[in-house]
Amino acid sequence: MSFDSQIWSEFEIKAKTSFPKSYAHFDRPFNIEIALAELKSLLGDPSGRGIAQHPFLPFLKIILKTPRYRYEEELGTYALKTKERPISFASHFDALIISYFDLLLKRRYQEFIRSKGFSESVLAYRDDLNGLCNIQFAKEVFDQVKHRSTPTGLYTAMGFDIKGYFDSIPHGELKKQWSTVLGVPKLDANTFAVFKTLTAYSYTNSDSLKKHFNYTRVPKGKCLLDVMPKTMTKASRSHEIFNYLRSRKLIVQNKAVLKITDPNHPLGIGELPVGIPQGSPISATLSNVYLLQFDMHMYNFCSNMGCIYRRYCDDIIIVCKTKDKTYLHNRLCQQIDFHGLTIQSKKTEIIDFRFVNKHLLAFDGHPKAILDRRKKLQYLGFEFDGERVYLRPGSLSTYFRKMKSGIRNTLIKAYGKKSQGPKLLIKDLIESYSHIGRNNFVAYAYRSASNTYGRGKRIKQGFDSPQIRNQLSRHFQILLSEINQENVQRHSLKKKEIIHKLRIGKKAKMPVKRIM
């Protein structure tokens, strides 16, 4: 049975703090108490098919565009590129259902990998790591490189990235590993229904809906059906509405396949259905579950060779003796191929560490690299040159870009029609983008730069990095300078707007420059 009373008790507490969601979907946000009672009734249905009989709604897909500042090998310099990432949201009640099955699977998964002894190799999407984060994960790898390397025993760090991971997960093998984690020969009807909605999923694109029905946003408290013509929704049944959307190709189904021609491939031969939506409540856990056998194999194999294997979602790192790097590189690529996945060769990093004048330095270890070309190891937002730790340039670039965007939005509101008085309220900006705030990038970076942080039993190790502190040394000055510069620009633009209105005979009042 898919209902577990202990898991349910934990889930109720979590659900009440994370639901209802605020995004617009095909159903409206719900009362959490009523929704939990309905979900419990479905899970406890005597037939064992309560969830299986539930009509899951299509996912809503949006495309997140993230500018990234990275070093481009082809250009020989850093360049700004935009990465597009599709995120799919389940409807409100569907998300509640899937969240329960996520918690159940996550608990079983974490128990499984601990019992098999490779728990330390999987770092992402877990809540049983005693509060450890990327700072400690990266520090462990960097420290291992420093402590293991000797003038006669050199080490190499290899970083790999799985290409289009969520879109490439084969369904048949995923179901098999899901059953393995739950310790059952096959998925029960309720769990299988969730599996089906995550694999043979249908979705609608948010931008396509807006364009087709000519709307910009869904009013608060309303749903997507409310922005469609009343002649279409008033007298129609829900299945008729969705049939209309499908007929206009506004709702499509995932039909991606992996073609395998090798008759000896572990997954079989032919066209295998692949892909799960990235962004659903259970997708992160499934990304760990699918690579269950891969993680177990690589961890044991690397441990037997005296190497370190770690995986953070689709990012993998191996620290090994330099003489073993080619063999382990080929082994990992072979194993990932056995699972129907592909390593992005362009994103593969090979960093050799060796001593120069008694200093451990990092060099580009790629076979085609320029001889003795220095290159830092990048891992989980940090860089390591053999002795010192830095913030990645891309992380700093993202921080400053978000800071400028936040300042711009704040000043637009300050000079808007709803602004009150000439006082410029910058408290939120300072708390969001400076060391004065507690939960922002700068605070996180300063924690990473310290020797230790936290209190009592929660004390954690940092990098003790003066280099990171130096990278952040002018952030507050830059923040205030950007606020002042944006304030001057906004006042000037508002002034020009008012002068134009006065010239054409409209009544207008000259703007007052905002003061901090």
VENJOBEL-V805214 format. One record per run of one state. SS is the DSSP state (2 for helix, 1 for strand, 0 for the rest). FROM is the first residue (numbers start at 0). TO is the last residue. If there is no record, write none. Layout:
ss: {SS & SS}
from: {FROM & FROM}
to: {TO & TO}
This chain:
ss: {0 & 2 & 0 & 2 & 0 & 1 & 0 & 1 & 0 & 2 & 0 & 2 & 1 & 0 & 2 & 0 & 1 & 0 & 2 & 0 & 1 & 2 & 0 & 2 & 0 & 1 & 2 & 0 & 2 & 0 & 2 & 0 & 2 & 0 & 1 & 0 & 1 & 0 & 1 & 0 & 2 & 0 & 2 & 0 & 1 & 0 & 1 & 2 & 0 & 1 & 0 & 2 & 0 & 1 & 0 & 1 & 0 & 1 & 0 & 1 & 0 & 1 & 0 & 1 & 0 & 2 & 0 & 1 & 0 & 2 & 0 & 2 & 0 & 1 & 0 & 2 & 0 & 1 & 0 & 2 & 0 & 2 & 0 & 1 & 0}
from: {0 & 4 & 18 & 31 & 43 & 58 & 72 & 76 & 89 & 91 & 116 & 118 & 121 & 122 & 133 & 148 & 154 & 162 & 164 & 168 & 169 & 170 & 182 & 188 & 199 & 201 & 205 & 213 & 223 & 227 & 229 & 233 & 237 & 247 & 250 & 253 & 256 & 260 & 269 & 274 & 282 & 290 & 291 & 304 & 307 & 312 & 314 & 321 & 338 & 342 & 343 & 344 & 347 & 348 & 356 & 358 & 364 & 373 & 374 & 376 & 379 & 381 & 384 & 388 & 391 & 392 & 414 & 422 & 423 & 426 & 433 & 440 & 449 & 451 & 453 & 455 & 458 & 459 & 461 & 465 & 471 & 474 & 503 & 514 & 515}
to: {3 & 17 & 30 & 42 & 57 & 71 & 75 & 88 & 90 & 115 & 117 & 120 & 121 & 132 & 147 & 153 & 161 & 163 & 167 & 168 & 169 & 181 & 187 & 198 & 200 & 204 & 212 & 222 & 226 & 228 & 232 & 236 & 246 & 249 & 252 & 255 & 259 & 268 & 273 & 281 & 289 & 290 & 303 & 306 & 311 & 313 & 320 & 337 & 341 & 342 & 343 & 346 & 347 & 355 & 357 & 363 & 372 & 373 & 375 & 378 & 380 & 383 & 387 & 390 & 391 & 413 & 421 & 422 & 425 & 432 & 439 & 448 & 450 & 452 & 454 & 457 & 458 & 460 & 464 & 470 & 473 & 502 & 513 & 514 & 515}
